[in-house]
């Protein structure tokens, strides 16, 4: 009975405000990253980039985000989480503005590196805040709402960004994100209270010693590996998504917003359902079901020939419902591994390894996929599908290990 009561506890008004701020913040961070994919075809043609160069542009953000996350991990539990969030989000907004000012492949590459240095840490700080302020029985619902930022970026952000790009140039898409970011930064300043409870539990005075102790924990290493592997598929599939749709499926640039809109709509529909389910049923079983669905749909998607617009929309919708059904239970399980005193460092390292693994995946995808000319069909896109399917199967095993760790920890806490 006690367990049921915890699950049914409603959120307080303050908690709702925090969820809204973190969801809006994630919306801008996610949009800034994924907007590169739908703009990919325009960028490759405008800035004269090969598929390999474009892969480096995507991975540049990921690598810099990964490195900064590792460097910040030792300090992540040493400061008020609100102050950390403000610092890194300010740098992220500046980096996004630099992207808007880029005029060549080289300047865009630099801007993406700068943005990644700050943007890569924001997700881990946000997860640490969620873990500090919400019990694990609530986190599935919280993650469901925050992950809806991904769907919202698909429904509103990407179509709006493409509309801006088609009418005022691709630079305007980044200007839009930077302006929205400034408004959210103001909300963080005024609405979020200091989050400092974790400071009472610190034992490692040296930040680098704290980083080492977190990295060397064998239980933590399982979580690191699981979440890092989880990101590989997305980083391989997404960067060339728009180029594949335009050059292989023959979807026009003006039709792209519709594809992303309906894909995001399906994700927006599934997110609250998956969030609630992950608080009620086995998170591992839910993850496995989402993984199997996504594997089937990825193999279908990457082997497509030209088909009508409505068919590609339906396939995309089902595909991303599967992908998102993996993310919520996996992320929620992962938050149950670290102790409170290590949460900031753990989330930073997790985010870093996720970004670095994804960066390697994006580079590999850039070399696997080939395009003869700027308007030629992408070659070897089906090979990406097979690689992603294998990686997804391996991730099921690692998330099973994570699930076992979390259950054993819950048993110890009850005793």
C-alpha positions in Angstrom: 0.0 0.0 0.0 2.9 2.3 0.8 4.4 1.8 -2.6 1.2 2.7 -4.3 0.8 5.9 -2.3 4.3 7.0 -3.4 3.5 6.4 -7.0 0.3 8.4 -6.8 1.7 11.4 -5.1 0.9 14.5 -7.1 3.6 17.1 -8.0 3.7 20.2 -5.9 3.4 23.6 -7.7 7.1 24.3 -7.2 8.0 20.9 -8.7 5.7 21.7 -11.7 7.7 24.9 -12.2 11.0 23.1 -12.1 9.7 20.5 -14.6 8.5 23.2 -17.0 11.8 25.1 -16.8 13.9 21.9 -17.4 11.6 20.8 -20.2 11.9 24.2 -22.0 15.6 24.2 -21.4 16.0 20.8 -22.9 13.9 21.9 -25.8 16.4 24.5 -26.8 19.4 22.2 -26.2 17.9 19.3 -28.2 16.7 21.6 -31.0 20.2 23.2 -31.3 21.6 19.8 -31.8 19.0 18.1 -34.0 18.4 21.1 -36.2 21.7 20.2 -37.9 20.1 17.1 -39.3 17.1 18.7 -41.2 19.5 21.6 -42.2 22.0 19.0 -43.4 21.1 19.0 -47.0 21.0 22.8 -47.1 24.4 23.1 -45.2 26.2 20.5 -47.4 25.1 22.4 -50.5 25.6 25.9 -49.2 28.9 25.4 -47.5 30.2 22.8 -50.0 30.6 20.0 -47.5 31.1 16.3 -48.2 29.3 13.7 -46.2 32.5 13.1 -44.2 32.9 16.9 -43.4 29.2 17.0 -42.4 29.8 14.0 -40.1 32.7 16.0 -38.5 30.4 19.0 -38.0 27.9 16.9 -36.2 30.5 15.0 -34.1 32.4 18.3 -33.3 29.6 19.2 -30.9 29.5 15.7 -29.5 33.3 15.5 -28.9 33.6 18.9 -27.3 30.5 18.2 -25.1 32.0 14.9 -24.0 35.3 16.5 -23.1 33.8 19.4 -21.2 31.5 17.0 -19.4 34.4 14.9 -18.1 36.3 18.0 -17.1 33.3 19.4 -15.3 32.4 16.1 -13.6 34.8 16.5 -10.7 33.3 19.9 -9.9 29.6 19.0 -10.6 28.9 18.1 -6.9 30.9 21.0 -5.5 28.6 23.9 -6.4 25.0 24.9 -6.2 23.4 23.1 -9.2 21.4 26.3 -10.1 24.6 28.3 -10.5 26.2 25.5 -12.6 23.1 25.5 -14.8 23.2 29.3 -15.3 26.9 29.3 -16.2 26.7 26.5 -18.8 23.4 27.7 -20.3 24.8 31.2 -20.8 27.8 29.7 -22.7 25.4 27.5 -24.7 23.4 30.6 -25.8 26.6 32.4 -26.9 27.7 29.3 -28.9 24.3 29.2 -30.7 24.7 32.8 -31.6 28.2 32.1 -33.0 26.6 29.3 -35.2 24.2 32.0 -36.6 27.3 34.1 -37.5 29.2 31.3 -39.3 29.9 31.8 -43.0 32.0 28.7 -43.8 32.6 25.1 -42.9 35.5 26.1 -40.7 33.6 28.8 -38.8 30.6 26.6 -38.3 32.9 23.8 -37.1 34.4 26.2 -34.5 30.9 27.4 -33.4 29.7 23.8 -32.9 32.8 23.0 -30.8 32.2 26.1 -28.6 28.4 25.3 -28.2 29.2 21.7 -27.3 31.6 22.8 -24.6 28.7 24.3 -22.7 25.7 22.4 -24.0 27.1 19.0 -23.3 27.0 19.6 -19.5 23.5 21.0 -19.3 21.8 17.6 -19.6 23.8 16.1 -16.8 23.1 19.0 -14.5 19.4 18.8 -15.3 19.4 15.1 -14.5 21.1 15.7 -11.2 18.5 18.3 -10.4 15.7 15.8 -11.2 17.4 13.1 -9.1 17.8 15.5 -6.2 14.2 16.9 -6.2 12.1 13.8 -7.2 12.0 10.3 -5.7 12.6 7.4 -8.2 8.9 6.5 -8.3 8.2 10.0 -9.7 11.1 10.2 -12.1 9.5 8.2 -14.9 6.7 10.8 -15.1 9.3 13.7 -14.8 11.5 12.2 -17.5 8.4 11.7 -19.6 7.6 15.4 -19.5 11.2 16.5 -20.0 11.7 14.1 -22.9 8.6 15.6 -24.5 11.0 18.5 -25.3 12.3 16.2 -28.0 8.8 15.8 -29.5 8.1 19.5 -29.2 11.3 20.3 -31.0 10.2 18.0 -33.8 6.6 19.4 -33.9 7.4 23.1 -33.4 11.1 23.7 -33.4 12.3 21.9 -36.6 9.4 23.0 -38.8 9.7 26.5 -37.5 13.5 26.3 -38.0 13.1 25.0 -41.5 10.6 27.8 -42.2 13.1 30.4 -41.0 15.9 28.7 -43.1 13.8 28.5 -46.3 12.7 32.1 -46.0 15.6 34.0 -44.3 18.6 31.6 -44.6 19.8 28.8 -42.3 21.5 31.3 -40.0 18.1 32.5 -38.8 17.2 29.1 -37.3 20.1 29.5 -34.8 19.1 33.1 -34.0 15.6 31.8 -33.1 17.1 29.3 -30.6 19.4 31.9 -29.0 16.5 34.4 -28.4 14.3 31.7 -26.9 17.3 30.6 -24.7 17.6 34.1 -23.2 14.0 34.0 -22.1 14.5 30.6 -20.4 17.7 31.9 -18.7 15.6 34.6 -17.2 13.1 32.0 -15.9 16.0 30.0 -14.3 17.2 33.2 -12.5 13.8 34.1 -11.1 12.0 30.9 -10.5 14.6 28.2 -9.5 15.8 28.0 -5.9 19.4 27.1 -5.0 19.9 23.3 -5.0 22.6 22.6 -2.4 21.6 19.6 -0.3 24.2 17.4 -2.0 27.0 19.8 -0.7 26.5 18.4 2.9 27.5 14.9 1.8 30.8 15.6 0.1 33.9 13.7 1.3 36.4 14.2 -1.6 37.8 17.7 -1.2 39.8 17.4 -4.5 37.5 17.6 -7.5 39.8 15.3 -9.6 39.9 12.8 -6.7 36.1 12.9 -6.7 36.1 12.3 -10.5 38.4 9.4 -10.1 36.4 7.8 -7.3 33.3 8.1 -9.5 35.0 6.7 -12.6 36.5 3.7 -10.8 33.3 2.5 -9.2 32.5 -0.8 -10.9 28.7 -0.4 -10.6 28.9 3.0 -12.1 30.9 1.7 -15.0 28.0 -0.5 -16.0 25.7 2.5 -16.2 28.3 4.5 -18.1 28.7 1.7 -20.8 24.9 1.2 -21.1 24.0 4.9 -21.7 27.0 5.5 -24.0 26.0 2.6 -26.2 22.4 3.8 -26.2 23.4 7.0 -28.0 25.3 5.3 -30.9 22.2 4.5 -33.0 20.7 7.9 -32.9 24.0 9.6 -33.8 24.4 7.3 -36.8 20.9 7.6 -38.1 20.0 11.2 -37.6 22.7 13.3 -39.2 21.9 12.2 -42.7 18.2 11.9 -42.2 17.2 14.9 -44.3 19.7 14.2 -47.0 18.3 10.6 -47.3 14.7 11.9 -47.5 15.6 14.5 -50.1 18.0 12.5 -52.3 16.8 8.9 -51.9 13.1 9.2 -51.1 12.6 12.3 -53.2 10.9 14.4 -50.5 11.2 18.1 -51.2 12.7 20.7 -48.8 9.2 22.2 -48.4 7.8 18.8 -47.4 10.4 18.1 -44.8 8.7 20.2 -42.1 5.6 18.0 -42.5 7.6 14.8 -41.9 9.2 16.2 -38.8 5.9 17.6 -37.5 4.0 14.3 -37.6 7.0 12.4 -36.3 7.2 14.8 -33.3 3.4 14.5 -32.9 3.7 10.7 -32.5 6.5 11.2 -29.9 4.4 13.8 -28.0 1.6 11.2 -27.9 3.8 8.4 -26.6 5.9 10.2 -24.1 3.4 10.6 -21.2 2.2 7.0 -21.8 5.7 5.7 -21.6 6.5 7.9 -18.6 3.5 6.6 -16.6 4.2 3.0 -17.7 7.8 3.2 -16.6 6.6 4.1 -13.0 4.2 1.1 -13.0 5.8 -1.8 -14.9 9.2 -3.2 -15.4 11.4 -0.5 -16.9 13.7 -3.1 -18.4 10.7 -4.9 -20.2 9.5 -1.6 -21.5 13.0 -0.8 -22.8 13.2 -4.2 -24.5 9.9 -3.7 -26.2 10.9 -0.3 -27.5 14.2 -1.7 -28.6 12.7 -4.5 -30.7 10.2 -2.2 -32.3 12.9 0.4 -33.2 15.2 -2.4 -34.6 12.5 -3.6 -36.9 11.6 -0.1 -38.1 15.2 1.0 -38.6 15.8 -2.0 -40.9 12.7 -1.1 -42.9 13.5 2.7 -43.0 17.2 2.4 -44.1 16.2 0.0 -46.9 13.5 2.2 -48.4 13.1 3.2 -52.0 11.1 6.2 -53.1 7.6 6.0 -51.6 4.6 8.4 -51.1 4.9 11.1 -48.5 2.2 9.7 -46.3 4.0 6.3 -46.1 7.3 7.9 -45.0 5.4 9.9 -42.4 3.8 6.7 -40.9 7.1 4.8 -40.9 8.9 7.7 -39.2 6.2 8.0 -36.6 6.4 4.3 -35.6 10.2 4.4 -35.7 10.5 7.3 -33.3 7.8 5.9 -31.0 10.0 2.9 -30.6 13.2 4.9 -30.1 11.6 7.2 -27.5 10.1 4.1 -25.7 13.7 3.1 -25.0 15.0 6.4 -23.8 12.7 7.1 -20.8 13.0 3.8 -19.0 16.8 3.6 -19.7 17.4 7.2 -18.5 15.2 6.6 -15.4 16.9 3.4 -14.5 20.3 5.1 -14.9 19.4 7.8 -12.3 18.9 5.1 -9.7 22.6 3.9 -9.8 24.6 6.8 -8.2 24.6 7.8 -4.5 23.5 11.4 -3.8 27.0 12.6 -3.2 28.1 11.4 -6.6 25.1 12.3 -8.7 26.5 15.4 -10.4 29.8 13.7 -11.3 28.0 10.5 -12.4 25.5 12.4 -14.6 28.4 14.5 -16.1 30.5 11.4 -16.9 27.4 9.6 -18.3 26.6 12.5 -20.5 30.2 12.9 -21.6 30.6 9.3 -22.6 27.3 9.4 -24.4 28.4 12.4 -26.4 31.9 10.9 -27.2 30.3 7.6 -28.2 27.8 9.5 -30.4 30.6 11.6 -31.9 32.5 8.5 -32.9 29.3 7.1 -34.3 28.6 10.3 -36.4 32.1 10.2 -37.8 31.8 6.5 -38.7 28.4 7.2 -40.3 30.0 10.0 -42.4 32.5 7.5 -43.8 30.0 4.6 -44.2 27.5 6.8 -46.1 28.7 8.1 -49.5 27.4 10.6 -52.0 28.8 11.0 -55.5 27.5 14.5 -56.1 25.4 17.0 -54.0 22.2 15.7 -55.5 23.1 12.0 -55.8 21.3 9.4 -53.7 23.1 8.4 -50.4 24.9 5.0 -50.7 25.3 2.4 -48.0 22.5 3.9 -45.8 21.2 0.3 -45.4 24.6 -0.7 -43.9 24.0 1.9 -41.2 20.7 0.2 -40.4 22.4 -3.2 -39.9 25.1 -1.7 -37.6 22.5 0.2 -35.5 20.4 -3.1 -35.1 23.4 -4.9 -33.7 24.3 -2.1 -31.3 20.7 -1.9 -30.1 20.7 -5.7 -29.3 23.9 -5.2 -27.3 22.3 -2.3 -25.4 19.5 -4.6 -24.2 22.0 -6.7 -22.3 23.6 -3.7 -20.6 20.3 -2.1 -19.6 19.4 -5.5 -18.0 22.6 -5.2 -15.9 21.6 -1.7 -14.9 18.2 -2.9 -13.9 19.6 -5.6 -11.7 21.9 -3.1 -9.9 19.0 -0.7 -9.3 16.8 -3.5 -7.9 19.5 -4.7 -5.5 20.0 -1.1 -4.3 16.3 -0.7 -3.6 16.3 -4.0 -1.6 19.2 -2.7 0.5 17.4 0.6 1.2 14.3 -1.2 2.3 16.3 -3.3 4.7 
